[in-house]
Amino acid sequence: MRTELVTTLKRKATAVISQLTADQEPVLITQHGLPAAYLIDVQTYEVMQNRLTLLEGIARGEKAILEERVLSHREAKLRMARWLA
């Protein structure tokens, strides 16, 4: 992973973004010597968002199981049949 100063990003944004797109490696942007942000390409961001959505769904399902908010297969089929009718 590359590290760039925020001032470099300001001066050479097009070059930094071009290199980012080519490498598909995140760039750590620092400000006053401290990490300030990560810059990632669009494809990587979209993949991360899709993974996050999937993980959030799994977490909701696990929480429902712990709270015993579940249906049997038969109950689920009956509800779906009513919903689809």
C-alpha positions, 0 to 999 in steps of 0.5 A: 500500500502506498502512502501519500501526503494530502498536499501531494493528492491536492497537487497531483490528484490525476496522477495519484488516481491513475496509479490507483486505478492501474495498481488497484492498491489502496492509498493511505492519505496522511495529513500532518503525519497522521493517517487521514483517509484511504483512497480506493478504486471504484471496483474495490469499493463496490466489492467491499460494499457488497460484502458488507451488505452480505455480512450485515444480512448474516448478522441479522439472521444470527440475531434472529436465531438468538432471539428465537424469531425463527420459523420452521421450514413448513411455516415459512413455506405457508407464509411465502405461499400466502405472500406470493398468491 
